[in-house]
């Protein structure tokens, strides 16, 4: 959970971070003033939290209460296009990825990509960024999602909006190159749908929320090499307590004990049980 308040005098935000487990037990809290007007928290697991604003990045360890500023990323003459943070289990390294505009012309953007790598024992505040050789072929939108050593984004249009739902952009951390992945059945998508990427059970998933009827389809990329998508789940929203078909956005967070934990912008999380085909409200 993150709250922030703006300080106009020095362009800093006072952030308030609170950790909480799935049983509703509150853990450590942090209040910190950091630079930036709009601060985002990147999808974070494996013990560390990553915050960023433009080319400023920060790491927070709730267990030790350590908070560090990373070396600033490259400045963009136009605007930033995306960032990501994750843990690579095979190498026991944390990776921060940052897109930045190298140049802009009438034909589009020249988008660079840089990666910062952190290993156990590294001095995080002094680790350098590495700009990879290949430029990013598309504008991307939102934060990157790391699944099995690959960062994923949805493609954006020239204005930075997520309107092109036919492609996912993938960055392989071992090869340090980009490739594109076609989405399943793109002709079925509607502009009224709300779609995004999540990781469930170790697989990349495309979540497609339908307004009519109110439901969520979860497509799972079972084979990333051969681009094999399987519609793994279909979940009705009208059985969710407090659901509003106009204002409620349901976001799956993780797969836990044979249930999917979802956030519906209510005062507690909900858990969907596949055997019972029903939701239950969490304790917090």
ABEGO torsion letter per residue (X at the ends): XBBBBBBAAAGBBBBBBBBBBAAGBBBBBBBBBBBEABBBBBBBBGGBBBBBBEABBBBBBAAAGBBBBBBBBBBBABBBAEBBBBBBAAAGBBBBBBBBBABBBAAEBBBBBBBBBBBBGBBAAABBBBBBABBBABBBBEBBBBBGGBBBBBBBBAAGBBABAABBBBBBAAAGBBBBBBBBGAAABBAABBBBBBBBGGBBBBBBBBAOBBBBBBBBBABAAAGBBBBABBBBAAABBGBBAAABBBBBABBBGGBBBBBAGBABBBBBBAAAGBBBBBAX
